[in-house]
Amino acid sequence: MDWLLDPLSAGFFLRALAGGALAAAVCALVGTWVVARGMAFLGEALAHGMLPGVAVAGLIGAPVVAGAAVSAVVMSLGVGALARRARLSHDTSIGILFVGMLALGVAIVSHSRSFAVDLTAILFGDVLAVRAPELILLAVGLAITVVVTVLGHRAFVALSFDPRVAQTLGFRPRIANLVLIGLVTLAVVVSYQAIGTLLVVGLLLAPPAAARMWASTLPSAMLLAVILGTASTVVGLYLSWHLGTAAGATIAGVAVALFALSVLTRSRAVTS
């Protein structure tokens, strides 16, 4: 623990803890709905489909997060439009746009010899290099997520149960679904610059999936997912620091390990 005596190292580590915890909270709240609604593929596609926007932003010197946001919004709108006009399933629409956006991003990167954005950083992030602007962005994203989750809770629950039931109860399932897609987009955009797309997907899926095995209600599942996601961040950062492994990949690995432990423990509890 000698590194804690070094103010510079301690500062990096504390900012990484704060950034990872904020990202874990955002992803846990949104990820609970992702798991409940079966939107895992959309989350993964959005996380990796941001590459064209990131590439263009890097080439013209614009903020990378702005390019990621534009790319994610275009993809979200495209999924809905393609599903309606071409009468394709959402999975098919997401898959087609995912491949198209990823191919476009790779083409832009390969065409430019002066590309200034590290693709490895996009995938795995650099949580140990989190700065104040990223922390502020994550905090704002968490606040928006909490407000939207509270206000839309009943509509989201009805939508997760049955869209027809949601319509009967006076909710608007199409609007509720668009808001959920917007939440997934928000979580991906505000989190990826700090923790990378790989860890975004890991925190969106693993902690909420593990929490659903133990929680009897969605609010309790969200709370447990936040705890598990934060624990994954803390344990992953400590392991990464002492083992010399990539921080983002280590945190994602711990999150998946906690999910696997939950599966094994739950299975034994049910069979015993």
C-alpha positions as CSV (number, residue, x, y, z in Angstrom):
1,M,0.0,0.0,0.0
2,D,3.0,2.3,-0.3
3,W,1.5,3.9,-3.4
4,L,-1.2,5.5,-1.1
5,L,1.6,7.6,0.4
6,D,2.3,9.1,-3.0
7,P,-0.2,12.0,-3.5
8,L,-0.1,11.8,-7.3
9,S,-0.8,8.1,-7.3
10,A,-3.5,8.4,-4.7
11,G,-5.1,11.1,-6.7
12,F,-5.3,9.0,-9.8
13,F,-6.6,6.1,-7.9
14,L,-9.3,8.1,-6.0
15,R,-10.5,9.7,-9.3
16,A,-10.6,6.2,-10.9
17,L,-12.7,4.9,-7.9
18,A,-15.1,7.9,-8.2
19,G,-15.4,7.5,-12.0
20,G,-15.9,3.8,-11.8
21,A,-18.4,4.0,-9.1
22,L,-20.4,6.7,-10.9
23,A,-20.3,4.6,-14.2
24,A,-21.3,1.5,-12.2
25,A,-24.3,3.3,-10.8
26,V,-25.5,4.7,-14.1
27,C,-25.0,1.3,-15.8
28,A,-26.7,-0.6,-13.0
29,L,-29.9,1.5,-13.0
30,V,-30.2,1.4,-16.8
31,G,-28.9,-2.2,-17.0
32,T,-31.7,-3.4,-14.8
33,W,-34.2,-2.4,-17.4
34,V,-31.9,-3.7,-20.2
35,V,-32.0,-7.2,-18.5
36,A,-35.7,-7.0,-17.8
37,R,-36.6,-6.0,-21.4
38,G,-34.1,-8.2,-23.1
39,M,-32.2,-5.2,-24.6
40,A,-28.7,-6.6,-24.1
41,F,-27.9,-6.7,-27.9
42,L,-28.9,-3.0,-28.2
43,G,-26.6,-2.0,-25.4
44,E,-23.7,-3.8,-27.0
45,A,-24.5,-2.5,-30.4
46,L,-24.7,1.1,-29.2
47,A,-21.4,0.7,-27.3
48,H,-19.5,-0.4,-30.3
49,G,-21.5,1.4,-33.0
50,M,-20.3,4.8,-31.8
51,L,-17.0,4.4,-33.7
52,P,-17.9,6.5,-36.7
53,G,-18.8,9.5,-34.6
54,V,-15.7,9.0,-32.5
55,A,-13.5,8.7,-35.6
56,V,-15.0,11.8,-37.3
57,A,-14.7,13.8,-34.1
58,G,-11.0,12.8,-33.7
59,L,-10.3,13.8,-37.3
60,I,-11.8,17.3,-37.1
61,G,-10.7,18.0,-33.6
62,A,-14.2,18.0,-32.1
63,P,-15.0,16.7,-28.6
64,V,-14.9,12.9,-28.8
65,V,-18.0,12.6,-26.5
66,A,-20.0,14.8,-28.9
67,G,-19.1,12.5,-31.8
68,A,-20.1,9.4,-29.8
69,A,-23.4,11.0,-28.8
70,V,-24.3,11.9,-32.4
71,S,-23.4,8.4,-33.6
72,A,-25.4,6.7,-30.8
73,V,-28.4,8.9,-31.4
74,V,-28.3,8.2,-35.2
75,M,-28.1,4.5,-34.5
76,S,-31.0,4.6,-32.0
77,L,-33.2,6.4,-34.4
78,G,-32.1,4.2,-37.3
79,V,-33.1,1.0,-35.4
80,G,-36.7,2.3,-34.9
81,A,-37.0,3.6,-38.5
82,L,-35.7,0.4,-40.0
83,A,-37.9,-1.8,-37.9
84,R,-41.0,0.2,-38.9
85,R,-40.4,0.8,-42.6
86,A,-38.7,-2.5,-43.5
87,R,-40.9,-4.5,-41.1
88,L,-37.8,-6.2,-39.6
89,S,-37.5,-7.4,-36.0
90,H,-35.6,-5.1,-33.7
91,D,-32.8,-7.7,-33.4
92,T,-32.4,-7.8,-37.1
93,S,-32.5,-4.0,-37.4
94,I,-29.9,-3.6,-34.6
95,G,-27.6,-6.2,-36.1
96,I,-27.7,-4.6,-39.6
97,L,-27.0,-1.1,-38.2
98,F,-24.4,-2.4,-35.8
99,V,-22.4,-4.0,-38.6
100,G,-22.9,-1.0,-40.9
101,M,-21.8,1.6,-38.2
102,L,-18.8,-0.5,-37.2
103,A,-17.7,-1.0,-40.8
104,L,-18.1,2.7,-41.5
105,G,-16.0,3.6,-38.4
106,V,-13.2,1.1,-39.3
107,A,-13.2,2.5,-42.9
108,I,-12.8,6.1,-41.7
109,V,-10.0,5.0,-39.3
110,S,-8.2,3.0,-42.0
111,H,-8.5,5.8,-44.6
112,S,-6.8,8.4,-42.4
113,R,-3.1,8.2,-41.6
114,S,-3.4,10.9,-39.0
115,F,-6.1,9.4,-36.8
116,A,-5.5,10.7,-33.3
117,V,-7.8,8.5,-31.2
118,D,-6.5,5.3,-29.7
119,L,-8.9,2.5,-30.7
120,T,-7.7,0.4,-27.7
121,A,-8.7,3.2,-25.4
122,I,-12.2,3.2,-27.0
123,L,-12.6,-0.5,-26.3
124,F,-11.0,-0.7,-22.8
125,G,-10.9,2.9,-21.6
126,D,-8.4,4.3,-19.2
127,V,-10.2,4.6,-15.9
128,L,-6.9,5.5,-14.1
129,A,-6.8,8.7,-16.3
130,V,-10.3,9.9,-15.5
131,R,-10.3,13.7,-15.1
132,A,-12.7,16.2,-13.6
133,P,-14.7,16.8,-16.8
134,E,-15.5,13.0,-17.1
135,L,-16.5,12.9,-13.4
136,I,-18.9,15.8,-14.0
137,L,-20.3,14.2,-17.1
138,L,-20.9,11.0,-15.2
139,A,-22.5,12.8,-12.3
140,V,-24.9,14.6,-14.6
141,G,-25.7,11.4,-16.4
142,L,-26.4,9.7,-13.1
143,A,-28.7,12.5,-12.0
144,I,-30.7,12.4,-15.3
145,T,-30.9,8.6,-15.0
146,V,-32.3,8.7,-11.5
147,V,-34.9,11.3,-12.4
148,V,-36.1,9.5,-15.5
149,T,-36.1,6.1,-13.7
150,V,-38.2,7.4,-10.9
151,L,-40.7,9.3,-13.1
152,G,-41.0,6.5,-15.7
153,H,-41.0,3.6,-13.2
154,R,-44.6,2.6,-13.6
155,A,-44.6,2.9,-17.4
156,F,-41.3,0.9,-17.6
157,V,-42.7,-1.9,-15.4
158,A,-45.9,-2.2,-17.5
159,L,-43.8,-2.2,-20.7
160,S,-41.5,-4.9,-19.3
161,F,-44.5,-7.0,-18.4
162,D,-46.6,-6.6,-21.6
163,P,-46.8,-3.6,-24.0
164,R,-50.5,-4.3,-24.5
165,V,-51.1,-4.1,-20.7
166,A,-49.2,-0.9,-20.7
167,Q,-51.5,0.5,-23.4
168,T,-54.6,-0.6,-21.5
169,L,-53.3,1.1,-18.3
170,G,-53.1,4.4,-20.2
171,F,-49.3,4.4,-20.7
172,R,-47.7,4.9,-24.1
173,P,-45.5,1.9,-24.7
174,R,-43.9,3.3,-27.8
175,I,-42.8,6.5,-26.0
176,A,-41.7,4.5,-23.0
177,N,-39.6,2.2,-25.2
178,L,-38.0,5.2,-26.8
179,V,-37.2,6.7,-23.4
180,L,-35.6,3.4,-22.4
181,I,-33.5,3.4,-25.5
182,G,-32.5,6.9,-24.7
183,L,-31.4,5.8,-21.2
184,V,-29.3,3.1,-22.7
185,T,-27.8,5.6,-25.1
186,L,-27.1,8.1,-22.3
187,A,-25.4,5.4,-20.1
188,V,-23.2,4.3,-23.0
189,V,-22.2,7.9,-24.0
190,V,-21.4,9.3,-20.6
191,S,-19.5,6.2,-19.4
192,Y,-17.5,5.0,-22.4
193,Q,-14.9,7.8,-22.4
194,A,-13.9,7.0,-18.9
195,I,-14.2,3.2,-18.8
196,G,-14.4,2.1,-22.5
197,T,-17.1,0.3,-24.4
198,L,-16.1,-3.2,-23.1
199,L,-16.6,-2.2,-19.5
200,V,-19.8,-0.3,-20.3
201,V,-21.3,-3.5,-21.7
202,G,-20.0,-5.5,-18.8
203,L,-21.5,-3.2,-16.2
204,L,-24.7,-2.9,-18.1
205,L,-25.3,-6.6,-18.0
206,A,-23.3,-8.5,-15.4
207,P,-24.3,-6.7,-12.1
208,P,-28.0,-6.3,-13.0
209,A,-28.2,-10.0,-14.2
210,A,-26.6,-11.1,-10.9
211,A,-28.9,-8.9,-8.9
212,R,-32.1,-10.2,-10.5
213,M,-31.3,-13.6,-9.1
214,W,-31.6,-12.4,-5.6
215,A,-33.9,-9.4,-5.7
216,S,-37.7,-9.8,-5.6
217,T,-38.5,-6.3,-6.9
218,L,-37.0,-4.1,-9.6
219,P,-36.1,-1.3,-7.1
220,S,-34.2,-3.8,-4.9
221,A,-32.6,-5.3,-8.0
222,M,-31.4,-1.8,-9.0
223,L,-29.9,-1.2,-5.5
224,L,-28.2,-4.5,-5.4
225,A,-26.9,-4.0,-9.0
226,V,-25.4,-0.6,-7.9
227,I,-23.7,-2.4,-5.0
228,L,-22.3,-5.2,-7.1
229,G,-21.2,-2.8,-9.8
230,T,-19.4,-0.6,-7.3
231,A,-17.8,-3.6,-5.6
232,S,-16.6,-4.8,-9.0
233,T,-15.0,-1.4,-9.6
234,V,-13.2,-1.3,-6.2
235,V,-12.0,-4.9,-6.4
236,G,-11.0,-4.7,-10.0
237,L,-9.0,-1.5,-9.5
238,Y,-7.1,-3.0,-6.5
239,L,-6.4,-6.2,-8.5
240,S,-5.3,-4.1,-11.5
241,W,-3.1,-1.9,-9.5
242,H,-1.3,-4.8,-7.8
243,L,-1.2,-7.3,-10.7
244,G,-0.3,-4.8,-13.4
245,T,-3.3,-5.6,-15.5
246,A,-5.6,-3.3,-17.6
247,A,-8.0,-1.6,-15.2
248,G,-11.1,-1.7,-17.5
249,A,-10.7,-5.3,-18.4
250,T,-10.0,-6.3,-14.8
251,I,-13.1,-4.6,-13.6
252,A,-15.2,-6.2,-16.3
253,G,-13.7,-9.6,-15.4
254,V,-14.6,-9.1,-11.7
255,A,-18.2,-8.2,-12.7
256,V,-18.6,-11.3,-14.8
257,A,-17.0,-13.4,-12.0
258,L,-19.5,-12.0,-9.5
259,F,-22.3,-13.0,-11.9
260,A,-20.9,-16.5,-12.3
261,L,-20.6,-16.8,-8.5
262,S,-24.3,-15.7,-8.2
263,V,-25.3,-18.4,-10.7
264,L,-23.5,-21.1,-8.8
265,T,-24.7,-20.0,-5.4
266,R,-28.3,-19.5,-6.5
267,S,-28.3,-22.9,-8.2
268,R,-27.0,-24.6,-5.0
269,A,-29.6,-22.7,-2.9
270,V,-32.4,-23.9,-5.1
271,T,-31.4,-27.5,-5.3
272,S,-30.6,-27.8,-1.6
